[in-house]
Amino acid sequence: VSKENRTISHVVFMGMGEPLDNFIPVTKAIHLLTSEEHYGISYKRVTLSTVGLAPKIDELADHVRVSLAVSLHACRDSLRSKLMPVNKRIPLSQLKHSLLDYQRKTQQKDM
């Protein structure tokens, strides 16, 4: 509850650079936010926005369960690579595999 008596209901990690590039601080923050001993926000109300760092998404599934928002910008590797340089290292097929694996590991139906 804030000073204005408003309850924080949702949290989104985005807009401060790639959250998964700051993996340890971000996962610690998520644990604090979702811990009953601290803020007790449901993990279903926490969203992490990412450009799609597949190896970090794979690792994330072993640490926290949050919703993911992925900035695709394009549905073809050729165009996405022009718009988002990360796609040259991590193509859409690898990203798709990681997202499906994340969904399976965290048992989230709506991603």
Buried (B, 14 or more C-beta within 10 A) or exposed (E): EEEEEEEEEEBBBEEEEBBBEBBEEBBEBBEEBBEEEEEEBEBEBBBBBBBBBBEBBBBBBEBBBBBBEBBEEBEEBEEBBEEBEBBEEBBBEBBEEBBEBBBEEBEBEEE
